[in-house]
Amino acid sequence: LTIPQPEQPVQTVCLPNWIPGSYLIRDFSKHLIGLTVETLEQIPVELTLVDKSNWQFSSDGQTVVLRYQVYAWDLSVRGAHFDESHAFFNGTSVFLAVENQRDKPCCLQLKSTLFTTKNNWKVATGLSPDKLNAQGFGSYYANDYNALIDHPFELGTFTEIDFIACGIPHKMVLTGLFDCDTDRLKHDLIKICETELKFFPPPMPIDSYLFQVMVTGSDYGGLEHRNSTALMCSRNDLPYKGMTKATDGYLQFLELCSHEYFHTWNVKRIQPQVVQQADLSCPVYTNQLWWFEGITSYYDGLILQRAGLIDNETYLKLLAKQMTRVYRMPGRFKQSVAESSFYTWTKFYQQDENAPNAIISYYTKGS
């Protein structure tokens, strides 16, 4: 990290403690190793640890370079993971913030190595490119720090599905070992995206969109971003050639795609003021997650029906499953959806054996 004009007399740098869209303190700084600061002349600068995720130094206004490593072994949509098969990372896990300079433009240099070249790795991200080679390595830019951390990266030898929806280029990249009918998946994604793009009034908030999918044995989840989403699914959830009727797993995956794509509007553009410029060092409280996740959950299955991907009977079965999840939770009598939203940091994201009796999901009851 190069800082051309550090703040005087003291510059503070920090790493977020949580990632927007996932409401749990994750202490990403615990994976940061060997942080050092030096001038361009390689003169060491003393670094002071302020707390678990903040550091300070003074350089008399000279340009400084910070160097550090990040332990990347969190195979999820929320962190960073790097092995011989691929690399995935969110900016919240790897990019230090420069305090009082968060509003300044950022330039990211992503360098290829002998390993990435030998293994034909490519790059997939929604971050704006500057100068790239054919594989996507090179320089990217962001208008500010918040934009920098809202565009995850996937690197590897992934399968690419390109398509156009309402005149907007879209791409899905799938990483992992799987067998997939990509033509069917492409057809269904076009239906979902076009249905949602036509649902919301113009102007459209994106000029391109990226689905980043990590395919594993049994994982499932998603996290929304400005013009992309990071997803995980089981290889059994993907459509296979010759499939006549969509499996439950495939419908669940399409619902996930629909859900996260809907967040392009409901969460990323329509959002509580308290999370627009959220302080990522501590919990941010709102009573409105039931709207942002619950209403999105209401539409994720309905979009499949409106897109013609499922019939009315199948849609009603999806609704019945959602209703059953709510009615089987005694906690629905103990907690409102507003309270569920407010206490998400401790009760929803840190559930214990008593959770069914004490809480309700703002996803299911909110929908």
C-alpha positions in Angstrom: 0.0 0.0 0.0 1.5 3.3 -1.1 0.3 6.5 0.6 1.6 9.6 -1.3 0.6 12.2 1.3 0.2 10.7 4.8 -1.8 12.8 7.2 0.2 15.0 9.6 1.3 14.7 12.3 0.0 11.1 12.6 -1.6 8.8 10.0 -3.9 6.0 11.0 -4.6 2.9 8.9 -7.1 0.2 9.7 -8.8 -2.9 8.5 -12.6 -3.4 8.7 -14.0 -5.6 11.4 -17.1 -6.7 9.3 -18.2 -6.8 5.7 -21.4 -5.0 4.5 -24.3 -7.4 4.1 -23.0 -9.9 6.7 -23.7 -8.6 10.2 -21.1 -10.2 12.4 -17.9 -8.8 13.8 -15.3 -11.0 12.0 -12.0 -9.2 13.0 -10.4 -9.5 9.6 -7.2 -8.0 11.1 -6.5 -11.3 12.9 -5.3 -12.6 9.5 -2.9 -9.7 8.8 0.7 -10.6 9.2 4.0 -8.7 9.3 2.8 -5.1 8.7 5.7 -2.7 8.1 6.1 0.9 7.0 9.0 2.5 5.2 9.8 5.5 3.0 10.5 5.3 -0.7 14.2 5.3 0.3 13.5 2.1 2.3 13.9 3.9 5.6 11.8 2.1 8.3 9.0 4.1 9.9 7.9 3.3 13.5 4.5 1.7 13.6 2.2 1.8 16.7 -0.6 -0.6 17.3 -3.6 1.4 18.6 -6.1 -1.5 18.9 -6.9 -4.8 17.3 -7.4 -3.2 13.8 -5.9 0.3 13.9 -2.2 1.3 13.4 -0.5 4.7 13.5 2.7 6.2 12.2 4.4 9.5 11.5 6.4 10.1 8.3 6.8 13.9 8.2 4.6 13.9 5.1 6.9 11.7 3.1 5.4 9.1 0.7 5.4 5.7 2.5 4.9 2.1 1.5 3.1 -0.4 3.8 3.8 -4.1 3.3 1.9 -7.0 4.8 0.6 -10.5 4.1 -2.9 -11.8 4.6 -3.6 -15.4 5.7 -6.3 -16.4 3.2 -8.0 -19.7 4.2 -11.7 -18.7 4.6 -13.6 -20.5 1.9 -16.7 -18.3 2.0 -18.3 -15.3 0.3 -17.3 -13.1 3.2 -13.5 -13.4 3.4 -10.4 -14.4 1.4 -9.3 -17.8 0.2 -6.2 -18.8 -1.8 -5.0 -22.2 -2.8 -3.7 -24.0 -5.9 -7.1 -24.1 -7.5 -8.2 -20.5 -7.2 -8.1 -17.2 -5.3 -11.0 -15.2 -4.0 -11.0 -12.1 -1.9 -13.1 -9.3 -0.6 -11.5 -5.9 -0.2 -12.6 -5.8 3.5 -10.2 -8.7 4.1 -7.1 -7.4 2.4 -7.2 -3.6 1.8 -6.2 -1.3 4.6 -8.1 1.9 4.9 -6.2 5.2 5.1 -8.1 7.3 7.7 -9.3 10.8 6.6 -8.4 9.8 3.0 -11.2 7.2 2.4 -12.8 9.6 -0.2 -9.7 9.7 -2.4 -9.4 7.6 -5.6 -7.6 4.3 -5.2 -5.5 2.4 -7.8 -5.1 -1.4 -7.5 -2.2 -3.2 -9.1 -2.9 -6.9 -9.6 0.3 -8.6 -10.8 0.6 -11.9 -12.5 3.2 -14.4 -11.3 4.9 -17.4 -12.8 2.3 -19.6 -11.0 -0.7 -17.7 -12.4 0.8 -17.6 -15.9 1.8 -21.3 -15.9 -1.7 -22.3 -14.8 -3.5 -19.9 -17.1 -5.3 -18.1 -14.4 -7.7 -15.3 -15.3 -9.3 -12.5 -13.3 -13.0 -11.8 -12.8 -14.2 -8.7 -11.0 -16.7 -5.8 -11.3 -14.1 -3.2 -10.4 -13.3 -0.7 -13.1 -10.3 -1.6 -15.3 -7.5 0.8 -16.2 -4.8 -1.1 -18.0 -5.1 -4.9 -18.2 -3.6 -7.8 -20.1 -5.7 -10.4 -21.8 -6.1 -12.4 -18.5 -7.3 -9.4 -16.5 -4.0 -8.7 -14.6 -3.0 -5.1 -14.4 -4.4 -1.9 -12.9 -7.9 -1.2 -11.6 -9.3 2.0 -10.1 -12.0 2.9 -7.6 -13.5 6.4 -6.9 -12.9 5.9 -3.1 -12.2 3.2 -0.5 -15.9 2.2 -0.2 -16.0 1.4 -3.9 -12.7 -0.5 -3.6 -14.0 -2.9 -1.0 -17.3 -3.5 -2.8 -15.9 -5.4 -5.7 -14.6 -8.9 -4.9 -12.1 -10.7 -7.0 -12.1 -14.3 -8.3 -8.9 -15.7 -9.9 -8.4 -19.1 -11.5 -9.3 -21.2 -14.5 -13.1 -20.7 -14.2 -15.9 -21.5 -16.6 -17.4 -18.4 -18.1 -21.0 -17.8 -19.2 -21.6 -14.5 -21.0 -25.0 -13.1 -21.8 -26.9 -9.9 -22.5 -30.0 -8.9 -20.5 -31.9 -5.8 -21.5 -28.9 -4.6 -23.5 -26.6 -5.0 -20.5 -23.6 -7.4 -20.6 -23.6 -10.0 -17.8 -21.2 -12.8 -16.9 -21.2 -15.7 -14.6 -17.9 -17.4 -13.7 -17.9 -20.8 -12.0 -14.9 -22.1 -10.1 -14.5 -25.7 -8.9 -15.2 -29.3 -10.0 -18.6 -29.7 -11.6 -20.7 -30.9 -14.5 -23.1 -28.3 -15.7 -25.4 -27.6 -18.6 -24.2 -24.1 -19.2 -26.7 -23.5 -22.0 -29.7 -24.1 -19.7 -28.1 -22.0 -16.9 -27.5 -19.2 -19.3 -31.1 -19.3 -20.6 -32.5 -19.2 -17.0 -30.2 -16.4 -15.9 -31.3 -14.3 -18.8 -34.9 -14.8 -17.8 -34.2 -13.8 -14.2 -32.2 -10.8 -15.0 -34.5 -9.4 -17.6 -37.5 -9.9 -15.3 -35.9 -7.9 -12.5 -34.5 -5.2 -14.8 -38.0 -4.6 -16.1 -39.5 -4.7 -12.6 -37.6 -1.7 -11.4 -38.1 1.7 -13.1 -35.2 3.3 -15.1 -32.5 4.3 -15.1 -30.8 1.0 -14.7 -28.1 1.2 -11.9 -25.5 -1.0 -13.7 -23.8 -1.1 -17.0 -22.5 -4.6 -16.5 -22.9 -7.4 -13.9 -20.9 -10.3 -12.6 -21.9 -13.5 -10.8 -18.9 -15.1 -9.1 -19.7 -18.7 -8.2 -17.6 -21.0 -6.1 -18.8 -24.6 -6.6 -18.0 -27.0 -3.7 -19.4 -30.2 -2.3 -22.1 -28.8 0.0 -21.8 -25.0 0.6 -24.5 -22.5 0.0 -24.7 -18.7 0.3 -24.4 -15.3 -1.3 -23.3 -11.7 -0.7 -24.4 -8.7 -2.7 -22.1 -6.0 -4.2 -22.6 -2.9 -6.4 -22.4 -4.6 -9.7 -21.7 -8.2 -8.8 -22.4 -11.0 -6.3 -20.3 -13.7 -4.7 -22.1 -17.0 -4.5 -21.4 -20.6 -3.2 -23.3 -23.7 -4.2 -23.1 -27.4 -4.2 -22.1 -29.0 -7.5 -25.3 -31.0 -7.2 -27.3 -27.8 -7.4 -26.2 -27.1 -11.0 -28.3 -28.3 -14.0 -26.9 -31.3 -15.8 -27.3 -32.1 -19.5 -30.5 -34.0 -20.1 -32.3 -32.7 -17.0 -36.0 -32.6 -17.8 -37.3 -31.2 -14.6 -35.5 -28.7 -12.4 -34.2 -30.3 -9.2 -34.9 -28.8 -5.8 -31.2 -27.9 -5.6 -31.2 -26.1 -8.9 -34.3 -24.1 -8.0 -32.6 -23.2 -4.7 -29.6 -22.0 -6.7 -31.8 -19.9 -9.1 -33.6 -18.4 -6.1 -30.1 -17.5 -4.7 -29.2 -15.8 -8.0 -32.5 -14.0 -8.1 -32.1 -12.9 -4.5 -28.7 -11.4 -4.8 -29.4 -9.8 -8.1 -32.5 -8.1 -6.5 -30.1 -6.6 -4.0 -28.7 -4.5 -6.8 -31.6 -2.3 -6.0 -33.0 -3.3 -2.6 -29.9 -2.9 -0.4 -27.2 -1.5 -2.7 -29.3 1.5 -3.9 -32.3 1.5 -1.5 -30.8 1.3 1.9 -31.1 2.7 5.5 -29.1 5.9 5.9 -27.2 4.4 8.8 -25.5 1.8 6.5 -24.8 4.1 3.5 -21.4 5.1 4.9 -21.3 2.5 7.6 -18.6 2.4 10.3 -17.0 -1.0 9.6 -15.1 -1.0 12.9 -18.2 -1.7 15.1 -21.8 -2.9 14.7 -24.3 -0.6 13.0 -27.9 -1.0 14.1 -31.1 -0.8 12.1 -34.7 -2.1 12.5 -35.1 -2.4 8.8 -33.3 -5.6 7.8 -36.7 -7.3 7.6 -37.4 -5.1 4.6 -34.1 -5.4 2.9 -33.7 -9.1 3.3 -37.4 -10.1 3.9 -38.9 -8.3 0.9 -36.0 -9.5 -1.3 -36.7 -13.1 -0.1 -40.4 -12.6 -1.0 -39.4 -11.7 -4.6 -36.6 -14.2 -5.2 -39.1 -17.0 -5.8 -41.8 -14.9 -7.3 -39.3 -13.7 -9.9 -38.8 -17.3 -11.0 -42.6 -17.6 -11.5 -42.9 -14.3 -13.3 -39.9 -15.2 -15.6 -41.7 -18.4 -16.6 -39.1 -20.7 -15.0 -41.6 -22.4 -12.6 -45.3 -22.9 -12.8 -47.9 -21.7 -10.2 -47.9 -25.1 -8.4 -44.1 -25.1 -7.9 -44.2 -21.5 -6.7 -46.9 -22.3 -4.2 -44.7 -25.1 -2.9 -41.8 -22.7 -2.4 -44.1 -20.4 -0.5 -45.4 -23.3 1.6 -41.8 -24.2 2.6 -41.2 -20.6 3.7 -44.4 -20.4 5.7 -43.5 -23.8 7.4 -40.1 -22.4 8.5 -41.9 -19.5 10.2 -44.7 -21.5 11.8 -42.2 -24.1 13.2 -40.4 -21.4 15.1 -41.8 -20.7 18.6 -39.6 -17.6 18.6 -42.0 -15.9 16.2 -44.1 -15.1 19.3 -41.1 -13.7 21.2 -39.5 -11.4 18.6 -40.8 -9.0 16.0 -39.1 -8.7 12.6 -37.8 -5.2 13.7 -36.3 -6.7 16.8 -34.8 -9.5 14.7 -33.2 -6.9 12.5 -31.8 -4.9 15.4 -30.3 -7.9 17.3 -28.9 -9.6 14.2 -25.4 -9.0 15.4 -25.8 -11.2 18.4 -29.0 -13.3 18.1 -29.4 -14.1 14.4 -25.7 -14.4 13.5 -24.8 -16.2 16.7 -27.5 -18.7 17.2 -27.4 -21.3 19.9 -29.6 -24.3 20.9 -32.3 -22.0 22.2 -32.6 -19.9 19.1 -35.8 -21.5 17.8 -37.5 -20.6 21.0 -36.2 -17.0 21.2 -35.8 -15.5 17.8 -37.3 -15.4 14.3 -35.5 -14.9 11.0 -36.1 -11.5 9.3 -35.6 -13.3 6.0 -38.5 -15.7 6.4 -40.9 -13.8 8.6 -40.0 -10.6 6.7 -41.1 -12.2 3.5 
